[in-house]
Amino acid sequence: MKHVGENVVRIEAEALRALADRLAGPMAADFQRALELLFGCRGRVVVTGMGKSGIIARKVAATLNSTGSPALYLHPVEALHGDLGMIVRGDVVLALSASGETEEILRLLATIKRLQVPLITMTCDDLAATFAGRNARSTRASTLAAAADVALDCSISKEACSLGLAPTASTTTMLALGDALAVALSEKRGFKEEDFANLHPGGKLGKRLARVESLMHSGDAVPRVNAQTKMPDVIYEMSRKKLGVTAVVDGDRLLGVISDGDLRRLLQQRGKDTLDLTAEDCMTRMPKTIGAEEFAASALARMEEMKITSLVVVDGEQRVLGIVHLHDLWGTEMV
């Protein structure tokens, strides 16, 4: 009992290593064909599976959706009672079955063929042969794999279950192969970080990928003074807008920034004479800035690197669009 957990992980890790070897060798062409079918899909990827394979199928569909490939999960039993209407021409079906002989999925084949929908399968045909009591590797494809346009091999040497029955290593390889397809497909589509952000507006991922423009202070909320503004008025503007900083501008164009820290240092160095200066005399020229389309995570990284608490948001012509403050990022759960 002491090493059961370790052995389970080692068996599943070995199954994944064998899968990777197949992807790099004998299954490389089939994987590429499956990728081309998915890339050319004009509709949705319909993922189906029964039992534990069905649970993996749901996750594969979810991963496809979140990486830019529209997908849905079709329960094979519900499909037999009306949900087959979810499959239409232009779709691609991805069917998961360890044995390749799952009756509920095989009953879908007639409709899939009638609609001329491409079929990609993930099966463990060698495992099915073992269950059938044969010691030699299977020489015949399962019914499901034989019907496929592309059959992907998830075979394993054994399940991690001590009885060799509960789906463990087999479902692990299916999950990994589904991830491999989804990630390869997203890269082929040119799926970018901003696309991921658009599909994940909620949760911590969505917050980390929020745009600066959605968090910044803009319009009248932006503290700003011109170069000739006297320091008492600069201090008033900074206090009134409560961001601990003000932009120094010529019209809308950024000239510099004065922060609370700048003001404290000036008062230490020059005392009350500071109040006789203008904004131009006190500002930091060429301050740190950020674009409105950049990610909140990028703003946070820049603030941490420069040890500052705010960034002026500018466009390509250095016109002030807003100010993003460290406090604005607290709500994103990044701080």
C-alpha positions as CSV (number, residue, x, y, z in Angstrom):
1,M,0.0,0.0,0.0
2,K,2.9,2.3,0.7
3,H,3.9,2.8,-2.9
4,V,0.4,2.6,-4.6
5,G,0.1,6.3,-5.2
6,E,3.7,6.5,-6.6
7,N,3.0,3.5,-8.9
8,V,-0.2,5.0,-10.2
9,V,1.6,8.2,-11.2
10,R,4.5,6.3,-12.7
11,I,2.2,4.1,-14.8
12,E,0.3,7.1,-16.1
13,A,3.6,9.0,-16.8
14,E,4.8,6.0,-18.8
15,A,1.5,6.0,-20.8
16,L,2.1,9.7,-21.6
17,R,5.7,9.1,-22.6
18,A,4.5,6.3,-25.0
19,L,1.9,8.7,-26.4
20,A,4.5,11.4,-27.0
21,D,6.7,8.8,-28.8
22,R,3.8,7.9,-31.1
23,L,3.1,11.5,-31.8
24,A,6.7,12.0,-32.8
25,G,6.7,8.8,-34.9
26,P,4.0,6.5,-36.3
27,M,1.1,8.7,-35.3
28,A,2.5,12.0,-36.5
29,A,0.8,11.9,-39.9
30,D,-2.6,11.0,-38.4
31,F,-2.3,13.8,-35.8
32,Q,-1.5,16.3,-38.6
33,R,-4.5,15.0,-40.6
34,A,-6.8,15.5,-37.6
35,L,-5.4,19.0,-37.1
36,E,-6.1,19.9,-40.7
37,L,-9.7,18.6,-40.4
38,L,-10.3,20.6,-37.3
39,F,-8.6,23.7,-38.8
40,G,-10.9,23.4,-41.9
41,C,-14.0,23.0,-39.7
42,R,-16.6,25.6,-40.8
43,G,-19.0,24.7,-37.9
44,R,-18.2,23.4,-34.5
45,V,-16.2,20.5,-33.1
46,V,-18.7,18.1,-31.6
47,V,-17.0,16.1,-28.9
48,T,-18.7,12.9,-27.6
49,G,-17.9,10.1,-25.2
50,M,-19.6,7.9,-22.6
51,G,-18.7,7.3,-19.0
52,K,-15.2,8.4,-17.9
53,S,-14.4,9.1,-21.6
54,G,-17.4,11.4,-21.6
55,I,-16.0,13.4,-18.7
56,I,-12.7,13.8,-20.7
57,A,-14.7,14.7,-23.8
58,R,-16.4,17.6,-21.8
59,K,-13.0,18.9,-20.8
60,V,-11.6,18.7,-24.4
61,A,-14.6,20.6,-25.6
62,A,-14.1,23.3,-23.0
63,T,-10.4,23.6,-23.9
64,L,-11.2,23.9,-27.6
65,N,-13.7,26.7,-26.8
66,S,-11.3,28.6,-24.6
67,T,-8.5,28.5,-27.2
68,G,-10.5,29.8,-30.1
69,S,-12.2,26.7,-31.6
70,P,-16.0,26.6,-31.1
71,A,-16.9,23.2,-29.7
72,L,-19.7,21.5,-27.8
73,Y,-20.1,18.2,-25.9
74,L,-22.8,15.8,-27.1
75,H,-23.9,13.1,-24.7
76,P,-24.3,10.0,-26.9
77,V,-27.4,8.7,-25.0
78,E,-29.1,12.1,-25.2
79,A,-28.1,12.2,-28.9
80,L,-30.2,9.0,-29.5
81,H,-33.2,10.8,-28.0
82,G,-33.2,14.0,-30.1
83,D,-29.9,15.7,-29.5
84,L,-28.5,14.4,-32.8
85,G,-29.9,17.6,-34.2
86,M,-26.8,19.3,-32.7
87,I,-24.7,17.8,-35.4
88,V,-24.9,19.6,-38.8
89,R,-23.0,19.7,-42.0
90,G,-19.8,21.6,-41.6
91,D,-19.1,20.2,-38.1
92,V,-16.4,17.8,-37.2
93,V,-17.1,15.0,-34.7
94,L,-14.4,14.0,-32.2
95,A,-15.4,10.7,-30.5
96,L,-13.7,9.2,-27.4
97,S,-14.0,5.5,-26.5
98,A,-11.4,3.4,-24.7
99,S,-12.7,0.2,-26.3
100,G,-13.8,1.7,-29.6
101,E,-16.9,-0.5,-29.2
102,T,-19.1,1.8,-27.0
103,E,-22.6,0.9,-28.2
104,E,-24.2,4.3,-27.7
105,I,-21.5,6.0,-29.8
106,L,-21.6,3.3,-32.6
107,R,-25.3,4.0,-33.0
108,L,-24.4,7.6,-34.0
109,L,-22.2,6.5,-36.9
110,A,-25.1,6.2,-39.4
111,T,-26.1,9.8,-38.9
112,I,-22.5,11.1,-38.9
113,K,-21.9,9.3,-42.2
114,R,-25.2,10.5,-43.7
115,L,-24.3,14.1,-42.9
116,Q,-20.9,13.5,-44.4
117,V,-19.4,15.0,-41.2
118,P,-15.7,14.1,-40.7
119,L,-15.0,11.8,-37.8
120,I,-11.9,11.8,-35.6
121,T,-11.6,9.1,-33.0
122,M,-9.5,8.5,-29.9
123,T,-9.5,4.8,-28.9
124,C,-7.3,2.4,-26.9
125,D,-7.7,-0.6,-29.2
126,D,-4.8,-2.5,-27.7
127,L,-6.5,-2.2,-24.3
128,A,-9.7,-3.6,-25.7
129,A,-7.8,-6.6,-27.0
130,T,-6.4,-7.2,-23.5
131,F,-9.9,-7.1,-22.0
132,A,-11.0,-9.6,-24.6
133,G,-8.4,-12.0,-23.2
134,R,-5.8,-11.8,-26.0
135,N,-2.1,-11.6,-25.0
136,A,-1.0,-10.4,-28.4
137,R,-1.5,-6.8,-29.6
138,S,-4.6,-6.2,-31.5
139,T,-4.3,-6.7,-35.2
140,R,-7.8,-5.3,-36.0
141,A,-9.0,-1.8,-35.5
142,S,-12.1,-1.4,-33.3
143,T,-15.4,-0.6,-35.0
144,L,-15.2,3.0,-34.1
145,A,-11.6,3.5,-35.2
146,A,-12.3,1.6,-38.5
147,A,-15.2,4.0,-39.2
148,A,-13.1,7.1,-38.6
149,D,-11.6,9.5,-41.1
150,V,-8.7,9.8,-38.7
151,A,-8.1,7.3,-35.9
152,L,-5.8,8.5,-33.1
153,D,-4.2,5.8,-30.9
154,C,-4.5,6.3,-27.1
155,S,-3.4,2.7,-26.4
156,I,-1.7,2.0,-23.1
157,S,0.2,-1.0,-21.7
158,K,-2.0,-1.2,-18.6
159,E,-4.4,0.8,-16.5
160,A,-3.0,2.2,-13.2
161,C,-5.9,0.6,-11.3
162,S,-4.7,-2.4,-9.3
163,L,-7.4,-4.5,-11.0
164,G,-6.5,-3.2,-14.4
165,L,-10.2,-2.2,-14.9
166,A,-10.9,1.4,-13.8
167,P,-10.1,4.0,-16.6
168,T,-7.0,5.7,-15.3
169,A,-4.0,5.7,-17.6
170,S,-6.3,5.5,-20.6
171,T,-8.3,8.6,-19.7
172,T,-5.0,10.4,-18.9
173,T,-3.7,9.8,-22.4
174,M,-7.1,10.9,-23.9
175,L,-6.9,14.1,-21.9
176,A,-3.3,14.8,-23.0
177,L,-4.1,14.1,-26.6
178,G,-7.1,16.4,-26.5
179,D,-4.9,19.1,-25.1
180,A,-2.3,18.5,-27.8
181,L,-5.0,18.9,-30.5
182,A,-6.4,22.1,-28.9
183,V,-3.1,23.8,-28.4
184,A,-1.7,22.8,-31.8
185,L,-5.0,24.1,-33.4
186,S,-4.9,27.4,-31.5
187,E,-1.3,28.0,-32.7
188,K,-2.3,27.1,-36.3
189,R,-5.1,29.6,-36.0
190,G,-2.7,32.3,-34.8
191,F,-4.6,32.5,-31.4
192,K,-3.0,35.4,-29.4
193,E,-3.0,36.6,-25.8
194,E,-5.6,39.2,-26.6
195,D,-7.9,36.6,-28.1
196,F,-7.6,34.6,-24.9
197,A,-8.5,37.7,-22.9
198,N,-11.6,38.3,-25.0
199,L,-12.8,34.7,-24.2
200,H,-12.0,35.0,-20.5
201,P,-13.6,38.2,-19.2
202,G,-14.4,36.7,-15.8
203,G,-12.3,35.1,-13.1
204,K,-8.7,35.7,-12.2
205,L,-7.4,35.0,-15.7
206,G,-9.8,37.6,-17.2
207,K,-8.8,40.2,-14.6
208,R,-5.1,39.6,-15.3
209,L,-5.8,40.2,-19.0
210,A,-7.9,43.3,-18.5
211,R,-6.9,46.2,-20.6
212,V,-5.4,49.3,-19.1
213,E,-8.1,51.4,-20.8
214,S,-10.8,49.6,-18.7
215,L,-9.0,50.5,-15.4
216,M,-7.5,53.9,-16.0
217,H,-8.8,57.2,-14.7
218,S,-9.8,59.4,-17.7
219,G,-11.4,62.7,-18.6
220,D,-11.8,65.2,-15.7
221,A,-10.5,62.5,-13.3
222,V,-7.0,63.0,-14.7
223,P,-4.9,65.5,-12.7
224,R,-3.2,67.8,-15.2
225,V,-1.4,71.2,-15.1
226,N,0.5,73.2,-17.7
227,A,4.2,73.9,-17.5
228,Q,3.8,77.4,-16.0
229,T,1.4,76.4,-13.2
230,K,2.7,77.5,-9.8
231,M,3.4,74.8,-7.3
232,P,0.6,75.8,-4.9
233,D,-1.9,75.1,-7.7
234,V,0.0,71.9,-8.6
235,I,-0.4,70.7,-5.1
236,Y,-4.1,71.6,-5.1
237,E,-4.7,69.7,-8.3
238,M,-2.8,66.6,-6.9
239,S,-4.8,66.7,-3.7
240,R,-8.1,67.3,-5.4
241,K,-7.8,64.3,-7.9
242,K,-6.3,62.0,-5.2
243,L,-4.0,60.0,-7.4
244,G,-0.7,61.2,-5.9
245,V,0.5,62.4,-9.2
246,T,-0.2,65.0,-11.9
247,A,0.6,65.1,-15.6
248,V,2.2,68.2,-16.9
249,V,0.9,68.9,-20.4
250,D,1.0,71.2,-23.3
251,G,-2.5,71.0,-24.6
252,D,-3.0,67.2,-24.5
253,R,0.7,66.3,-25.1
254,L,2.6,65.0,-22.1
255,L,5.6,67.0,-21.0
256,G,6.3,65.4,-17.7
257,V,5.0,64.2,-14.3
258,I,5.1,65.4,-10.7
259,S,4.5,62.8,-8.0
260,D,4.0,63.0,-4.2
261,G,7.6,61.6,-4.0
262,D,8.9,64.4,-6.2
263,L,7.1,67.0,-4.0
264,R,8.5,65.5,-0.8
265,R,12.1,65.5,-2.1
266,L,11.7,69.1,-3.3
267,L,10.4,70.3,0.1
268,Q,13.4,68.5,1.8
269,Q,15.9,70.2,-0.5
270,R,14.4,73.7,-0.9
271,G,11.9,74.1,1.8
272,K,9.2,76.8,1.3
273,D,11.1,78.1,-1.8
274,T,9.5,75.1,-3.6
275,L,6.2,77.1,-3.6
276,D,7.8,79.7,-5.8
277,L,8.6,77.2,-8.6
278,T,6.5,76.2,-11.6
279,A,5.5,72.7,-12.7
280,E,8.1,72.8,-15.4
281,D,10.8,73.4,-12.8
282,C,9.7,70.4,-10.7
283,M,8.5,67.8,-13.2
284,T,10.1,64.5,-14.1
285,R,10.8,64.7,-17.8
286,M,10.3,61.6,-20.0
287,P,8.1,59.8,-17.3
288,K,7.2,56.1,-17.5
289,T,4.0,55.6,-19.6
290,I,1.9,52.8,-21.0
291,G,-0.6,52.3,-23.9
292,A,-4.3,52.0,-23.3
293,E,-4.4,48.7,-25.2
294,E,-1.8,47.0,-23.0
295,F,-2.7,44.5,-20.4
296,A,-3.2,45.3,-16.7
297,A,-0.6,42.7,-15.9
298,S,1.9,44.6,-18.0
299,A,1.1,47.8,-16.1
300,L,1.7,46.0,-12.8
301,A,5.0,44.6,-14.0
302,R,6.2,48.0,-15.1
303,M,5.2,49.6,-11.7
304,E,7.0,46.9,-9.8
305,E,10.1,47.1,-12.0
306,M,10.3,50.9,-11.6
307,K,9.0,51.0,-8.0
308,I,6.3,53.5,-8.9
309,T,2.6,53.6,-8.1
310,S,1.1,55.1,-11.2
311,L,1.6,55.3,-15.0
312,V,0.4,57.9,-17.4
313,V,-1.6,56.3,-20.3
314,V,-0.7,57.9,-23.6
315,D,-1.3,57.3,-27.3
316,G,1.3,57.0,-30.1
317,E,1.7,60.8,-30.2
318,Q,2.2,61.1,-26.4
319,R,-1.2,62.6,-25.9
320,V,-2.5,61.9,-22.4
321,L,-5.5,59.5,-22.3
322,G,-5.5,58.7,-18.6
323,I,-3.7,57.6,-15.5
324,V,-3.6,54.0,-14.1
325,H,-2.8,53.7,-10.4
326,L,-1.7,50.7,-8.3
327,H,-4.9,51.0,-6.4
328,D,-6.8,50.4,-9.6
329,L,-5.1,47.0,-10.0
330,W,-6.0,45.8,-6.5
331,G,-9.5,44.8,-7.7
332,T,-7.9,42.6,-10.3
333,E,-6.5,40.3,-7.6
334,M,-3.1,40.7,-9.1
335,V,-1.7,42.7,-6.1
